C-alpha cells in the first residue's frame, strides 16, 4: 500500500503541472475509474485506497490549489466503463484521470484522448496501451515481459518443445498470450493448440480434455 500511495502521489503531482500553470487558484479534479465491484473488486478497492491517501497528502501541503478525487465504478464492464468515462469528462470535467487496467483503458482512452485529458493506467503497461493516444499513459507491469519470461522458463528450464496456450478473453491475458506465443516460437518451440475462455466461465473440463489429447510439453 505504501508503494502504491507513492506511485499515485507522483502521478497526481505530475498530472497537475499543466493545470497549475494555467489555473493558479483552482480545484484540480482527478477522476478515478476503478472496478470497485465484480470479480476484481479487491484490486480496485486497493487502488482507490492508494488514490485517496495520495489526494489527502497533496491537500495537506499549504497552497492555493486543492485536489478532489471523483470516483466512478467501472464494474469491469465495457458499457459501464464507457458511460463512467463520459461522465468524468463531460459532467465532472476532470483535469486528469486514473484507471486500473488494460480492459478499462481500451474503452476509456479514446474518449479521454478526444477531450485532451490525460488518462493514466496503473496496473498494466503494454504496446497496445501506448498506441491508444497521445493522452494515454501507463505505469504498470510491462505485459509482454510476462509472456517472454514464461516462454524462456518453458524452453530453457523445462526444455519444452511444444505448448498449448490457455487464456481468457481479457485485454491483459490476450496480450500476455500473444507475447508468449511470439517468444516461444522465436525460441524454436511449437504452439500445438490455443484456447481462450470468457472470464465468467467456470467449467473447463471440455477444454482440458482437448489439451490432454494434444499432449503438450507445457501449458
C-alpha positions in Angstrom: 0.0 0.0 0.0 2.9 2.4 0.8 4.4 1.8 -2.6 1.0 2.3 -4.3 0.5 5.5 -2.4 3.9 6.9 -3.5 3.3 5.9 -7.2 -0.2 7.5 -7.2 1.1 10.6 -5.4 3.8 11.0 -8.1 1.3 10.6 -10.9 -1.1 13.1 -9.5 1.6 15.6 -8.8 3.0 15.3 -12.4 -0.5 15.5 -13.9 -1.3 18.7 -12.0 1.6 20.7 -13.5 -0.2 21.7 -16.7 -3.3 22.6 -14.8 -1.3 24.6 -12.2 0.5 26.6 -14.9 -2.8 27.7 -16.3 -5.1 28.0 -13.3 -3.4 29.0 -10.1 -6.5 29.2 -8.0 -8.4 26.2 -9.0 -9.7 22.9 -7.6 -7.9 20.1 -9.5 -10.4 17.3 -10.2 -8.9 13.9 -10.7 -11.1 11.1 -12.0 -10.8 7.6 -10.6 -12.2 5.0 -13.0 -11.8 1.8 -10.9 -13.5 -1.6 -10.8 -14.9 -1.4 -7.3 -17.5 -4.2 -7.7 -17.4 -7.5 -9.5 -14.7 -10.2 -9.8 -11.7 -7.9 -9.4 -13.2 -5.6 -6.8 -10.4 -6.2 -4.2 -7.8 -4.8 -6.6 -9.9 -1.8 -7.5 -10.5 -1.1 -3.8 -6.8 -1.2 -3.2 -6.1 1.3 -5.9 -8.9 3.6 -4.5 -7.3 3.5 -1.0 -4.0 4.5 -2.5 -5.5 7.3 -4.5 -7.4 8.6 -1.5 -4.2 8.6 0.5 -2.4 10.5 -2.2 -5.1 13.1 -2.5 -5.1 13.5 1.3 -1.3 14.1 1.3 -1.5 16.6 -1.6 -4.2 18.6 0.2 -2.1 18.7 3.3 0.5 20.8 1.5 -0.2 24.6 2.1 -1.1 26.4 -1.1 -3.9 27.8 -3.2 -4.7 24.6 -5.0 -6.9 21.8 -3.7 -7.4 18.3 -5.2 -10.6 16.4 -5.4 -11.0 12.7 -6.3 -14.1 11.9 -8.3 -14.8 8.1 -8.2 -16.6 6.0 -10.7 -17.1 2.2 -10.5 -16.4 0.6 -13.9 -17.6 -2.8 -12.6 -15.0 -4.2 -15.0 -17.8 -4.0 -17.7 -17.1 -2.2 -21.1 -20.5 -0.4 -21.3 -20.3 0.8 -17.7 -16.7 1.9 -18.2 -17.7 3.9 -21.3 -20.6 5.6 -19.5 -18.5 6.4 -16.5 -15.7 7.8 -18.6 -18.1 10.1 -20.4 -19.5 11.4 -17.1 -16.0 12.2 -15.8 -15.2 14.1 -19.0 -18.4 15.8 -19.8 -20.1 16.3 -16.4 -17.3 16.4 -13.9 -14.8 18.0 -16.3 -11.8 16.3 -14.7 -8.4 17.6 -15.4 -6.9 14.1 -15.5 -8.0 10.5 -14.6 -6.6 7.3 -13.3 -7.8 3.8 -14.2 -6.8 0.4 -13.2 -6.2 -1.9 -16.1 -6.0 -2.5 -19.9 -9.6 -3.6 -20.3 -10.8 -0.3 -18.9 -8.2 1.8 -20.8 -9.1 0.4 -24.2 -12.7 1.6 -23.7 -12.0 4.9 -22.0 -8.7 6.1 -23.6 -10.2 7.2 -26.9 -12.7 9.4 -25.1 -10.1 11.0 -22.9 -7.8 11.4 -26.0 -10.5 13.3 -27.9 -11.0 15.5 -24.8 -7.3 16.1 -24.5 -7.4 14.9 -20.9 -4.6 12.6 -19.6 -5.6 9.1 -18.5 -3.1 7.0 -16.5 -3.4 3.2 -16.3 -2.0 2.0 -13.0 -1.9 -1.8 -13.2 -0.8 -2.6 -16.8 1.6 -1.3 -19.4 1.9 -2.6 -23.0 2.4 -1.6 -26.6 -1.4 -1.6 -27.0 -1.8 0.9 -24.3 0.9 3.1 -25.8 -0.9 3.2 -29.1 -4.2 4.3 -27.6 -3.5 8.0 -28.0 -1.3 11.0 -27.0 -3.1 11.4 -23.7 -2.9 7.7 -22.7 -0.2 6.7 -20.2 0.6 3.5 -18.3 2.9 2.8 -15.3 2.1 -0.8 -14.5 3.9 -4.0 -15.2 5.0 -4.4 -18.8 2.7 -7.1 -20.1 4.9 -8.5 -22.8 7.6 -9.4 -20.3 5.2 -11.8 -18.6 4.9 -13.9 -21.8 8.6 -13.6 -22.6 9.7 -14.8 -19.1 7.2 -17.7 -19.3 8.5 -18.7 -22.7 12.1 -18.5 -21.5 11.4 -20.6 -18.5 9.5 -23.2 -20.6 12.2 -23.7 -23.2 15.4 -23.2 -21.1 14.5 -24.6 -17.7 11.8 -27.1 -18.7 13.2 -28.0 -22.1 9.7 -27.7 -23.6 9.3 -28.1 -27.4 5.5 -27.9 -27.7 3.0 -25.8 -25.8 -0.7 -25.2 -25.5 -1.9 -21.7 -24.6 -4.9 -21.1 -22.3 -6.0 -17.5 -21.9 -9.1 -15.5 -21.0 -10.9 -13.0 -23.2 -9.5 -10.0 -21.5 -7.0 -7.4 -22.7 -4.2 -8.3 -20.3 -4.5 -12.1 -20.8 -4.6 -11.7 -24.6 -1.5 -9.5 -24.6 0.4 -12.0 -22.5 -0.7 -14.9 -24.6 0.4 -13.1 -27.8 3.8 -12.3 -26.2 4.3 -15.9 -25.0 3.5 -17.3 -28.5 5.9 -14.9 -30.3 8.7 -15.6 -27.8 8.1 -19.4 -27.7 8.1 -19.7 -31.5 11.2 -17.5 -31.6 13.0 -20.0 -29.4 12.2 -22.9 -31.7 9.1 -24.1 -29.9 5.8 -25.1 -31.5 2.3 -24.0 -30.4 0.0 -27.0 -31.0 -3.1 -25.5 -29.5 -4.6 -22.3 -28.3 -7.9 -21.9 -26.3 -9.4 -18.7 -25.0 -12.3 -18.6 -22.5 -14.6 -15.9 -21.2 -13.8 -14.7 -17.7 -17.2 -15.9 -16.3 -16.7 -19.5 -17.4 -16.2 -22.0 -14.6 -16.3 -25.4 -16.2 -13.0 -26.1 -18.1 -13.4 -29.8 -18.4 -14.0 -29.9 -22.2 -11.1 -27.7 -22.9 -8.8 -29.6 -20.6 -9.8 -32.9 -22.3 -8.8 -31.3 -25.6 -5.5 -30.2 -24.1 -4.8 -33.6 -22.7 -5.4 -35.2 -26.1 -2.8 -32.9 -27.7 -0.1 -33.9 -25.1 1.9 -30.6 -24.9 5.2 -30.4 -23.0 3.9 -27.3 -21.3 0.6 -25.4 -20.8 
